[in-house]
């Protein structure tokens, strides 16, 4: 009766009763009772119900309706705004996000640091970092969460230098960093090109971490390890890893990846074995398996790769695309194209990375036309080629000498697919033309580049000059390389190779003196072979192998027999002005010859010998391996730094084009 006497309260009570639908359904008496109890402060009841309705609509995915109710709500709560912002991000709706932001800017929460953090995160998720910056700049009370939100946004879009500048301002203001701060600023060192040395910045942040006691935080230290790994500072990364009091599977995976990506596959496999034996609480995940497969690829360790494949199947990781792509690459780089093809054929779903892996394995084996066919099939299947796709297919053309096909593919990049050629693509074209002795065209490609030619481009030209003994162009390319990479001994060695091929021994001596004065050392040749699931390594000057004397004696005997059958040692590859006998002795000590001899002695008759080398296969080793494959009736697979060589019956798959 009291409710009915007041028309205003009655209207408010009726509105409330409709919002409380279950109460209305149960009994009229209960509705009157609820309304009577809430009528003491009806405005508060409506406010509460509106906020609850908005939140409920957001949770149900009805964002537009939620914003409509928001327009009639004068005092939304912090939780209401939070859910609205989250919904805008989830539905990728910038227009709704801007509307919520405008409403928030005119409310009592306009300077709320918690909601400012949520807004920055929302704009970051939507890909509008400029809006995130604006929110940050307009927020007067910047908590560490506000700073971290912007740091995260900047790291994700590669604005590393800006992030580090802001980090300096934050430190100057006396704001204490937390573990997330350090994670983002460390990522800033690697996500963009800095005017200052990014590695030095990483070391400075490392000092901050130590000074503020975060060196025991597993997340921070794993990110630091990853930074050192990306800059190739394996010793620093190893030190950080060793000093970590606790390690999880992410830490182990990061260190294994560090070794695998920095051409230390033996170390990667050793660490993986240690992880499996010691870290019972660290179960390898898909990321770990990709790194381990890369290490197997680096060593052509087929038997170990098969064991890893079996483990992947047992763990149910065989449906993860990066793992399957790594498997394709592993089998291809171990000389088993058919197994790589089988993995690809059995994939239920494929992405561009899977196609790239298949193209690349045919390319490094010299099957250029097959690689192009797969590339075209990929496009026919509706998969758009990526930046990497063109690197793999152009590389395949280079290994097979398919000059015209390569030129057509290169021209189609921007014209057809709107992909601007990068440094790697230009390097592939220079390599393709240079190997085919079309050096004038290679120079024109360099001169017409829209980028400043880098070391990979000039290195490709110098490599081609070595093949065709073009002294003039070699000197031009090497002068550029000495400026760009003054500490890369390989460039000096290549120039010396060119001079040696032209019988210019004084110039060879001058280059060697230059190496000595700059305290540079040639990378020693190293080869690996797998026998009975064990990896054995051989160096050009190897005194540690217990079978070294047996191997040398075997090679001397083999060399004598081959000479009787027409073999002539190619002593011109030795860059020293020595007598022929001494040059022959040096040639017999090459690491790939030691690996072949070891394989012949320690494997069963008819078993394929698989070898990996860290440098280009020299002409003499190539000729010797052809002889051995014929007279020992063995198939020998050698993968050098450039490509695969299948030796069988005295013939190599490269057709002497490498």
C-alpha positions as CSV (number, residue, x, y, z in Angstrom):
1,X,0.0,0.0,0.0
2,X,2.9,2.4,0.9
3,X,4.4,1.7,-2.5
4,X,1.2,2.4,-4.4
5,X,0.8,5.7,-2.6
6,X,4.0,7.1,-4.1
7,X,3.8,7.1,-7.9
8,X,7.5,8.0,-8.3
9,X,8.7,5.1,-6.1
10,X,6.1,2.9,-7.7
11,X,7.6,3.5,-11.1
12,X,11.0,2.9,-9.8
13,X,9.9,-0.3,-8.1
14,X,8.2,-1.5,-11.3
15,X,11.5,-0.9,-13.2
16,X,13.3,-2.8,-10.6
17,X,10.9,-5.7,-10.6
18,X,11.4,-6.2,-14.4
19,X,15.1,-6.4,-13.9
20,X,14.6,-9.0,-11.2
21,X,12.8,-11.3,-13.6
22,X,13.1,-14.5,-11.4
23,X,11.4,-12.7,-8.6
24,X,8.5,-11.6,-10.9
25,X,8.1,-15.2,-12.0
26,X,7.9,-16.6,-8.5
27,X,5.2,-14.4,-6.9
28,X,3.8,-10.9,-6.8
29,X,4.2,-10.7,-3.1
30,X,7.9,-11.3,-3.4
31,X,8.2,-8.6,-6.0
32,X,6.5,-6.1,-3.7
33,X,8.8,-7.2,-0.9
34,X,11.9,-6.7,-2.9
35,X,10.9,-3.4,-4.2
36,X,9.9,-2.2,-0.7
37,X,13.3,-3.2,0.7
38,X,15.2,-1.4,-2.1
39,X,13.1,1.7,-2.2
40,X,15.1,3.3,0.6
41,X,17.8,4.2,-2.0
42,X,16.2,3.5,-5.4
43,X,18.9,5.4,-7.5
44,X,21.6,3.2,-6.1
45,X,19.5,0.1,-7.0
46,X,19.2,1.2,-10.6
47,X,22.9,2.1,-10.8
48,X,23.8,-1.3,-9.5
49,X,21.5,-3.1,-11.9
50,X,22.7,-1.1,-14.9
51,X,26.3,-2.0,-14.2
52,X,25.4,-5.7,-13.7
53,X,23.4,-5.7,-16.9
54,X,26.4,-4.1,-18.9
55,X,28.8,-6.7,-17.3
56,X,26.4,-9.5,-18.1
57,X,26.0,-8.4,-21.7
58,X,29.8,-8.2,-22.1
59,X,30.3,-11.7,-20.7
60,X,27.7,-12.9,-23.2
61,X,29.4,-11.3,-26.1
62,X,26.7,-8.6,-26.7
63,X,29.1,-5.7,-26.8
64,X,26.9,-3.3,-28.9
65,X,23.9,-3.7,-26.5
66,X,26.3,-3.2,-23.5
67,X,27.5,0.1,-25.0
68,X,23.9,1.2,-25.6
69,X,23.1,0.6,-21.9
70,X,26.4,2.4,-21.0
71,X,25.1,5.6,-22.7
72,X,22.3,5.8,-20.1
73,X,24.5,5.0,-17.1
74,X,25.9,8.1,-15.4
75,X,28.2,6.3,-13.0
76,X,29.7,3.1,-14.4
77,X,32.0,1.2,-12.0
78,X,35.6,0.3,-12.6
79,X,34.7,-3.3,-13.2
80,X,32.1,-2.3,-15.9
81,X,34.8,-0.3,-17.8
82,X,37.3,-3.1,-17.4
83,X,34.8,-5.7,-19.0
84,X,33.9,-3.3,-21.8
85,X,37.5,-2.6,-22.7
86,X,38.3,-6.4,-22.6
87,X,35.3,-7.1,-24.8
88,X,36.4,-4.5,-27.4
89,X,39.8,-6.2,-27.6
90,X,38.3,-9.6,-27.8
91,X,36.0,-8.6,-30.7
92,X,38.7,-6.6,-32.4
93,X,36.5,-3.5,-32.5
94,X,38.4,-0.2,-32.6
95,X,35.2,1.9,-33.1
96,X,33.6,0.4,-29.9
97,X,36.9,0.8,-28.1
98,X,37.1,4.5,-29.0
99,X,33.5,5.0,-27.8
100,X,34.2,3.3,-24.5
101,X,37.4,5.3,-24.2
102,X,35.5,8.6,-24.8
103,X,33.0,7.7,-22.2
104,X,35.7,6.8,-19.7
105,X,37.6,10.0,-20.4
106,X,34.5,12.0,-19.2
107,X,34.0,9.9,-16.0
108,X,35.6,9.9,-12.6
109,X,37.9,7.2,-13.8
110,X,39.6,9.3,-16.4
111,X,42.9,9.2,-14.5
112,X,42.5,5.7,-13.1
113,X,45.9,4.0,-13.7
114,X,44.3,0.5,-13.6
115,X,41.9,1.3,-16.5
116,X,44.7,3.2,-18.3
117,X,46.7,0.0,-18.3
118,X,43.7,-1.9,-19.7
119,X,43.2,0.7,-22.4
120,X,46.9,0.5,-23.5
121,X,46.6,-3.3,-23.6
122,X,43.4,-3.0,-25.7
123,X,45.0,-0.6,-28.3
124,X,48.0,-2.9,-28.4
125,X,45.8,-5.9,-29.1
126,X,44.0,-3.9,-31.8
127,X,47.3,-2.9,-33.4
128,X,47.0,0.9,-32.7
129,X,50.1,1.7,-30.8
130,X,49.7,5.5,-31.4
131,X,46.5,5.4,-29.3
132,X,48.3,3.4,-26.6
133,X,51.0,6.1,-26.5
134,X,48.3,8.8,-26.2
135,X,46.7,7.0,-23.2
136,X,50.1,6.7,-21.6
137,X,51.0,10.4,-22.1
138,X,47.6,11.5,-20.8
139,X,47.8,9.4,-17.6
140,X,49.2,11.5,-14.8
141,X,49.7,8.8,-12.2
142,X,51.9,6.2,-14.0
143,X,52.2,3.0,-12.0
144,X,54.7,0.3,-13.0
145,X,51.7,-1.5,-14.6
146,X,51.1,1.5,-16.9
147,X,54.8,1.6,-17.9
148,X,54.9,-2.1,-18.5
149,X,51.7,-2.0,-20.6
150,X,53.3,0.5,-23.0
151,X,56.7,-1.3,-22.9
152,X,54.9,-4.5,-24.0
153,X,53.1,-2.7,-26.8
154,X,56.3,-1.1,-28.1
155,X,58.3,-4.4,-27.9
156,X,55.6,-6.1,-30.0
157,X,55.8,-3.6,-32.8
158,X,59.6,-3.4,-32.8
159,X,60.0,0.1,-31.3
160,X,63.0,-1.0,-29.3
161,X,64.9,2.3,-29.2
162,X,61.8,4.2,-28.0
163,X,61.2,1.6,-25.4
164,X,64.7,1.9,-24.0
165,X,64.5,5.7,-24.0
166,X,61.3,5.5,-21.9
167,X,63.0,2.9,-19.6
168,X,65.8,5.5,-19.0
169,X,63.2,8.1,-18.1
170,X,61.4,5.7,-15.8
171,X,64.7,5.0,-14.0
172,X,65.4,8.7,-13.7
173,X,62.0,9.2,-12.1
174,X,62.9,6.5,-9.4
175,X,60.2,4.0,-10.5
176,X,61.3,0.5,-9.5
177,X,61.2,-2.2,-12.2
178,X,59.6,-5.6,-11.8
179,X,60.2,-8.8,-13.6
180,X,57.9,-7.9,-16.5
181,X,59.8,-4.6,-17.0
182,X,63.1,-6.4,-17.4
183,X,61.5,-8.9,-19.8
184,X,60.2,-6.2,-22.1
185,X,63.4,-4.0,-22.1
186,X,65.5,-7.1,-22.8
187,X,63.3,-7.9,-25.8
188,X,63.7,-4.3,-26.9
189,X,67.4,-5.0,-27.5
190,X,66.6,-7.5,-30.3
191,X,63.4,-6.3,-31.8
192,X,64.8,-3.4,-33.8
193,X,67.9,-1.8,-35.1
194,X,69.4,0.5,-32.6
195,X,71.7,3.4,-33.3
196,X,73.8,2.3,-30.3
197,X,75.1,-1.2,-30.0
198,X,72.1,-3.3,-28.9
199,X,74.4,-5.9,-27.3
200,X,75.9,-3.2,-25.1
201,X,72.4,-2.2,-24.1
202,X,71.7,-5.8,-23.2
203,X,74.8,-5.9,-21.0
204,X,73.7,-2.7,-19.2
205,X,70.3,-4.2,-18.5
206,X,72.0,-7.3,-17.2
207,X,73.9,-5.1,-14.8
208,X,70.6,-3.5,-13.6
209,X,69.2,-7.0,-13.1
210,X,72.1,-8.0,-10.9
211,X,72.0,-4.7,-9.0
212,X,68.4,-5.0,-8.1
213,X,68.4,-8.7,-7.2
214,X,66.5,-10.2,-10.1
215,X,69.2,-12.6,-11.0
216,X,67.3,-15.4,-9.3
217,X,64.1,-14.8,-11.3
218,X,63.8,-17.6,-13.8
219,X,61.7,-15.6,-16.3
220,X,64.1,-12.7,-16.4
221,X,67.2,-14.8,-16.7
222,X,65.7,-17.0,-19.4
223,X,64.9,-13.8,-21.4
224,X,68.5,-12.6,-20.8
225,X,69.9,-15.9,-22.0
226,X,67.7,-15.6,-25.2
227,X,69.1,-12.1,-25.8
228,X,72.7,-13.3,-25.7
229,X,71.8,-16.2,-27.9
230,X,70.3,-14.0,-30.6
231,X,73.5,-11.9,-30.7
232,X,75.6,-15.1,-31.0
233,X,77.2,-14.6,-27.6
234,X,77.1,-18.3,-26.7
235,X,79.6,-18.1,-23.9
236,X,77.5,-15.3,-22.1
237,X,74.3,-17.3,-22.6
238,X,76.0,-20.4,-21.2
239,X,77.2,-18.5,-18.2
240,X,73.7,-17.1,-17.5
241,X,72.3,-20.6,-17.9
242,X,74.9,-22.2,-15.6
243,X,74.3,-19.6,-12.9
244,X,70.5,-20.1,-12.8
245,X,69.6,-21.7,-9.4
246,X,66.4,-23.1,-10.9
247,X,65.7,-24.1,-14.4
248,X,62.4,-25.0,-16.1
249,X,61.8,-26.5,-19.6
250,X,61.8,-22.9,-21.1
251,X,65.3,-22.3,-19.8
252,X,66.6,-25.6,-21.0
253,X,64.8,-25.1,-24.4
254,X,66.3,-21.6,-24.7
255,X,69.9,-22.9,-24.2
256,X,69.4,-25.8,-26.5
257,X,68.1,-23.4,-29.2
258,X,71.1,-21.1,-28.6
259,X,73.5,-23.9,-29.4
260,X,71.4,-25.2,-32.4
261,X,71.1,-21.7,-34.0
262,X,74.7,-20.8,-33.4
263,X,76.1,-23.8,-35.3
264,X,77.0,-25.8,-32.2
265,X,74.7,-28.8,-32.8
266,X,76.9,-31.2,-30.8
267,X,76.5,-29.0,-27.7
268,X,72.7,-28.8,-28.3
269,X,72.3,-32.6,-28.4
270,X,74.6,-33.1,-25.3
271,X,72.5,-30.5,-23.4
272,X,69.2,-32.2,-24.5
273,X,70.6,-35.5,-23.2
274,X,71.5,-33.9,-19.9
275,X,68.0,-32.4,-19.7
276,X,66.4,-35.8,-20.2
277,X,68.6,-37.4,-17.5
278,X,68.8,-34.6,-14.8
279,X,65.7,-32.4,-15.2
280,X,62.9,-34.8,-14.3
281,X,60.5,-31.9,-13.8
282,X,61.3,-30.4,-17.2
283,X,59.4,-32.2,-19.9
284,X,60.4,-31.2,-23.4
285,X,57.7,-29.4,-25.4
286,X,57.3,-28.6,-29.1
287,X,59.8,-25.7,-28.9
288,X,62.5,-28.0,-27.5
289,X,61.9,-30.6,-30.1
290,X,62.2,-28.1,-32.9
291,X,65.7,-27.0,-31.6
292,X,66.8,-30.7,-31.2
293,X,65.7,-31.5,-34.7
294,X,67.6,-28.5,-36.0
295,X,70.7,-29.9,-34.2
296,X,70.2,-33.3,-35.8
297,X,69.9,-31.5,-39.2
298,X,73.1,-29.7,-38.5
299,X,75.0,-32.9,-38.0
300,X,73.1,-35.1,-40.6
301,X,72.4,-37.4,-37.6
302,X,69.8,-39.5,-39.2
303,X,69.6,-42.3,-36.6
304,X,69.3,-39.7,-33.7
305,X,66.7,-37.9,-35.8
306,X,64.7,-41.0,-36.1
307,X,64.8,-41.5,-32.3
308,X,63.6,-38.0,-31.8
309,X,60.8,-38.6,-34.3
310,X,59.7,-41.7,-32.3
311,X,59.7,-39.6,-29.1
312,X,57.6,-36.9,-30.8
313,X,55.1,-39.6,-31.8
314,X,55.0,-41.0,-28.3
315,X,54.4,-37.5,-26.8
316,X,51.7,-36.7,-29.3
317,X,53.6,-33.7,-30.7
318,X,53.1,-34.9,-34.3
319,X,50.2,-32.6,-35.0
320,X,52.1,-29.4,-34.3
321,X,53.1,-27.6,-37.5
322,X,56.5,-26.2,-36.5
323,X,57.5,-29.7,-35.3
324,X,56.4,-31.3,-38.6
325,X,58.2,-28.6,-40.6
326,X,61.4,-29.3,-38.6
327,X,61.0,-33.0,-39.3
328,X,60.8,-32.4,-43.0
329,X,64.0,-30.3,-42.9
330,X,65.8,-32.8,-40.7
331,X,65.1,-35.7,-43.0
332,X,66.1,-33.7,-46.0
333,X,69.3,-32.5,-44.5
334,X,70.2,-36.0,-43.5
335,X,69.9,-37.1,-47.1
336,X,66.5,-38.8,-46.9
337,X,64.3,-36.7,-49.2
338,X,61.7,-39.5,-49.4
339,X,61.1,-39.6,-45.7
340,X,60.8,-35.8,-45.6
341,X,58.3,-36.0,-48.5
342,X,56.4,-38.7,-46.6
343,X,56.1,-36.5,-43.5
344,X,54.7,-33.7,-45.7
345,X,52.3,-36.0,-47.5
346,X,50.9,-37.2,-44.2
347,X,50.2,-33.8,-42.8
348,X,46.5,-33.0,-42.3
349,X,47.1,-29.3,-42.4
350,X,50.0,-27.4,-44.0
351,X,51.2,-23.8,-43.7
352,X,53.6,-21.8,-45.8
353,X,56.5,-22.9,-43.5
354,X,55.8,-26.6,-44.3
355,X,55.9,-25.8,-48.0
356,X,59.1,-23.8,-47.6
357,X,60.7,-26.8,-45.8
358,X,59.9,-29.1,-48.6
359,X,61.1,-26.7,-51.3
360,X,64.4,-26.2,-49.4
361,X,65.2,-29.9,-49.1
362,X,64.8,-30.4,-52.8
363,X,66.8,-27.2,-53.4
364,X,69.9,-28.2,-51.4
365,X,70.0,-31.6,-53.1
366,X,70.2,-29.9,-56.5
367,X,66.7,-30.8,-57.7
368,X,65.9,-27.2,-58.8
369,X,63.1,-28.1,-61.2
370,X,61.3,-30.2,-58.6
371,X,61.6,-27.3,-56.1
372,X,60.0,-24.9,-58.6
373,X,57.3,-27.4,-59.2
374,X,56.5,-27.6,-55.5
375,X,56.6,-23.8,-55.3
376,X,54.0,-23.6,-58.1
377,X,51.9,-26.3,-56.5
378,X,51.9,-24.4,-53.3
379,X,50.4,-21.4,-55.0
380,X,47.9,-23.6,-56.8
381,X,46.8,-24.9,-53.4
382,X,46.0,-21.3,-52.4
383,X,49.0,-20.7,-50.1
384,X,50.6,-17.3,-50.7
385,X,54.4,-17.4,-50.9
386,X,56.3,-15.6,-48.2
387,X,59.6,-13.7,-48.0
388,X,61.3,-17.0,-47.1
389,X,59.6,-18.9,-49.9
390,X,61.5,-16.9,-52.5
391,X,64.8,-17.3,-50.7
392,X,64.3,-21.1,-50.8
393,X,63.2,-21.3,-54.4
394,X,65.9,-18.9,-55.7
395,X,68.5,-20.9,-53.8
396,X,67.2,-24.0,-55.5
397,X,67.6,-22.3,-58.9
398,X,71.2,-21.3,-58.0
399,X,72.2,-24.9,-57.0
400,X,70.7,-26.3,-60.2
401,X,72.0,-23.5,-62.5
402,X,68.4,-22.5,-63.6
403,X,69.3,-18.9,-64.5
404,X,66.3,-17.9,-66.6
405,X,63.8,-19.5,-64.2
406,X,65.4,-17.7,-61.2
407,X,65.2,-14.4,-63.0
408,X,61.5,-14.9,-63.7
409,X,60.8,-15.8,-60.1
410,X,62.8,-12.8,-58.8
411,X,60.9,-10.4,-61.1
412,X,57.5,-11.8,-60.0
413,X,58.2,-11.1,-56.3
414,X,57.0,-7.5,-56.3
415,X,55.1,-7.5,-59.6
416,X,52.8,-10.4,-58.6
417,X,53.1,-10.8,-54.8
418,X,54.0,-7.3,-53.6
419,X,57.1,-8.6,-51.8
420,X,60.1,-6.2,-51.9
421,X,63.3,-8.2,-52.5
422,X,65.5,-8.2,-49.4
423,X,69.2,-8.7,-49.0
424,X,68.9,-12.5,-49.1
425,X,67.1,-12.4,-52.4
426,X,69.7,-10.2,-54.0
427,X,72.4,-12.4,-52.6
428,X,70.7,-15.4,-54.2
429,X,70.5,-13.7,-57.6
430,X,74.2,-12.7,-57.5
431,X,75.0,-16.3,-56.6
432,X,72.8,-17.6,-59.3
433,X,74.3,-15.4,-62.0
434,X,77.9,-15.6,-60.7
435,X,78.0,-19.4,-60.6
436,X,76.8,-19.4,-64.2
437,X,79.7,-17.1,-65.1
438,X,77.4,-14.2,-65.9
439,X,79.4,-11.9,-63.7
440,X,78.5,-8.7,-65.6
441,X,74.8,-9.4,-64.9
442,X,75.6,-10.1,-61.3
443,X,77.3,-6.7,-61.0
444,X,74.3,-5.0,-62.6
445,X,72.0,-6.6,-60.0
446,X,74.2,-5.1,-57.3
447,X,74.3,-1.7,-58.9
448,X,70.5,-1.7,-59.3
449,X,69.7,-2.7,-55.7
450,X,67.3,-0.5,-53.9
451,X,69.2,-1.3,-50.7
452,X,72.9,-0.8,-49.8
453,X,74.6,-4.1,-50.6
454,X,75.5,-6.0,-47.5
455,X,78.1,-8.7,-46.7
456,X,75.9,-11.6,-48.1
457,X,75.7,-9.9,-51.5
458,X,79.4,-9.1,-51.8
459,X,80.2,-12.5,-50.4
460,X,78.2,-14.2,-53.1
461,X,80.1,-12.2,-55.7
462,X,83.5,-13.1,-54.2
463,X,82.5,-16.8,-54.1
464,X,81.6,-16.6,-57.8
465,X,84.9,-14.9,-58.5
466,X,86.7,-17.8,-56.8
467,X,85.0,-20.3,-59.0
468,X,85.8,-18.5,-62.2
469,X,89.1,-16.9,-61.0
470,X,88.1,-13.3,-61.8
471,X,90.8,-11.3,-59.9
472,X,89.5,-7.8,-60.7
473,X,86.0,-8.4,-59.5
474,X,87.3,-10.4,-56.5
475,X,89.4,-7.4,-55.4
476,X,86.4,-5.1,-55.7
477,X,84.2,-7.4,-53.7
478,X,86.8,-8.1,-51.0
479,X,87.5,-4.4,-50.5
480,X,83.8,-3.9,-49.7
481,X,83.8,-7.0,-47.4
482,X,86.9,-5.8,-45.5
483,X,85.0,-2.6,-44.7
484,X,81.7,-4.3,-43.8
485,X,83.2,-7.4,-42.0
486,X,86.8,-6.5,-41.0
487,X,87.1,-9.5,-38.6
488,X,85.7,-12.2,-40.9
489,X,88.7,-14.3,-41.8
490,X,86.7,-16.2,-44.5
491,X,86.7,-13.2,-46.8
492,X,90.5,-13.0,-46.7
493,X,90.8,-16.7,-47.4
494,X,88.5,-16.5,-50.4
495,X,90.6,-13.7,-51.9
496,X,93.7,-15.7,-51.3
497,X,92.0,-18.6,-53.1
498,X,91.4,-16.4,-56.1
499,X,95.1,-15.2,-56.1
500,X,96.3,-18.8,-55.7
501,X,94.2,-19.9,-58.7
502,X,95.8,-17.1,-60.8
503,X,99.3,-18.2,-59.5
504,X,99.8,-14.8,-57.8
505,X,101.8,-16.1,-54.9
506,X,103.0,-12.7,-53.7
507,X,99.5,-11.5,-53.3
508,X,98.6,-14.7,-51.5
509,X,101.5,-13.9,-49.0
510,X,100.2,-10.4,-48.6
511,X,96.7,-11.6,-47.7
512,X,98.1,-14.1,-45.2
513,X,100.2,-11.2,-43.6
514,X,97.1,-9.1,-43.5
515,X,95.4,-12.0,-41.6
516,X,98.3,-12.1,-39.1
517,X,98.5,-8.4,-38.5
518,X,94.8,-8.3,-37.8
519,X,95.1,-11.4,-35.5
520,X,92.5,-13.3,-37.6
521,X,92.5,-17.0,-38.0
522,X,90.9,-19.1,-40.7
523,X,88.0,-21.2,-39.5
524,X,89.4,-24.8,-39.3
525,X,87.7,-27.4,-41.5
526,X,85.5,-29.8,-39.4
527,X,83.5,-32.8,-40.5
528,X,81.0,-35.0,-38.7
529,X,79.7,-38.5,-39.3
530,X,77.3,-40.7,-37.5
531,X,78.2,-44.3,-36.8
532,X,75.9,-46.5,-34.7
533,X,74.0,-43.6,-33.3
534,X,77.2,-41.8,-32.2
535,X,78.5,-38.6,-33.7
536,X,82.2,-38.4,-34.5
537,X,83.9,-35.2,-35.4
538,X,87.2,-34.7,-37.4
539,X,89.4,-31.6,-37.7
540,X,91.9,-30.9,-40.4
541,X,94.7,-31.1,-37.8
542,X,93.3,-33.9,-35.6
543,X,95.6,-35.5,-33.0
544,X,92.9,-36.5,-30.5
545,X,91.2,-39.2,-32.4
546,X,92.4,-42.6,-31.2
547,X,92.2,-44.0,-34.7
548,X,94.1,-41.0,-36.3
549,X,97.2,-43.1,-37.3
550,X,95.1,-45.8,-38.7
551,X,93.1,-43.3,-40.7
552,X,96.2,-41.6,-42.1
553,X,97.7,-45.0,-43.1
554,X,94.4,-46.0,-44.7
555,X,94.3,-42.7,-46.7
556,X,97.9,-43.0,-47.9
557,X,97.2,-46.6,-49.2
558,X,94.0,-45.4,-50.8
559,X,95.7,-42.5,-52.4
560,X,98.4,-44.8,-53.9
561,X,95.7,-47.1,-55.4
562,X,93.8,-44.2,-56.8
563,X,96.8,-42.8,-58.5
564,X,97.3,-46.1,-60.2
565,X,93.8,-45.7,-61.6
566,X,94.2,-42.1,-62.9
567,X,93.7,-39.9,-59.8
568,X,95.8,-36.7,-59.9
569,X,95.8,-34.7,-56.6
570,X,94.5,-31.1,-57.1
571,X,97.3,-29.4,-55.1
572,X,96.4,-25.9,-56.4
573,X,93.8,-25.7,-53.6
574,X,96.7,-25.5,-51.0
575,X,97.4,-21.8,-50.5
576,X,101.1,-22.3,-49.7
577,X,104.1,-22.1,-51.9
578,X,105.3,-25.6,-51.1
579,X,106.6,-28.6,-53.0
580,X,104.0,-31.0,-54.5
581,X,104.7,-33.8,-52.0
582,X,104.1,-31.5,-49.0
583,X,100.9,-30.2,-50.6
584,X,99.6,-33.8,-51.1
585,X,100.3,-34.5,-47.4
586,X,98.2,-31.5,-46.4
587,X,95.4,-32.6,-48.7
588,X,95.2,-36.0,-47.1
589,X,94.6,-34.4,-43.8
590,X,91.4,-32.6,-44.8
591,X,88.6,-33.4,-42.4
592,X,86.2,-34.8,-44.9
593,X,88.7,-37.4,-46.1
594,X,89.3,-38.4,-42.5
595,X,85.5,-38.8,-42.0
596,X,85.2,-40.9,-45.2
597,X,88.0,-43.1,-44.1
598,X,86.5,-43.5,-40.7
599,X,83.2,-44.4,-42.3
600,X,84.7,-47.0,-44.5
601,X,86.6,-48.7,-41.6
602,X,83.7,-48.6,-39.0
603,X,80.5,-49.3,-41.1
604,X,79.2,-52.4,-42.7
605,X,79.8,-53.1,-46.3
606,X,77.2,-51.4,-48.5
607,X,76.1,-49.0,-45.7
608,X,75.7,-45.4,-46.8
609,X,78.2,-43.0,-45.3
610,X,76.8,-39.6,-44.3
611,X,79.1,-36.7,-43.7
612,X,78.6,-33.0,-42.8
613,X,81.2,-30.3,-43.3
614,X,81.3,-26.7,-42.0
615,X,83.0,-25.3,-45.1
616,X,82.7,-25.7,-48.8
617,X,83.9,-29.0,-50.2
618,X,87.3,-28.5,-51.9
619,X,87.9,-29.7,-55.4
620,X,90.4,-32.4,-54.3
621,X,88.1,-33.9,-51.7
622,X,85.3,-33.9,-54.2
623,X,87.4,-35.8,-56.8
624,X,88.7,-38.3,-54.1
625,X,85.1,-39.0,-52.8
626,X,84.0,-39.7,-56.4
627,X,86.8,-42.3,-56.8
628,X,86.0,-43.9,-53.4
629,X,82.3,-44.2,-54.2
630,X,83.2,-46.1,-57.4
631,X,86.0,-48.4,-56.2
632,X,84.6,-49.1,-52.7
633,X,81.1,-49.5,-54.1
634,X,79.7,-47.2,-51.5
635,X,77.1,-44.4,-51.5
636,X,78.5,-41.4,-49.8
637,X,76.4,-38.3,-48.9
638,X,78.4,-35.2,-48.1
639,X,76.6,-31.9,-47.0
640,X,78.9,-28.9,-47.1
641,X,78.0,-25.3,-46.2
642,X,76.2,-24.8,-49.5
643,X,74.5,-28.0,-50.6
644,X,74.3,-31.8,-50.7
645,X,76.6,-34.1,-52.8
646,X,75.4,-37.6,-53.5
647,X,78.4,-39.7,-54.6
648,X,77.6,-43.0,-56.3
649,X,79.5,-45.1,-58.9
650,X,82.1,-42.3,-59.3
651,X,79.5,-39.6,-60.1
652,X,78.3,-36.7,-57.9
653,X,74.7,-35.4,-58.0
654,X,76.0,-31.8,-58.3
655,X,77.4,-32.6,-61.8
656,X,80.6,-30.8,-60.6
657,X,78.5,-27.6,-60.3
658,X,78.9,-26.2,-56.8
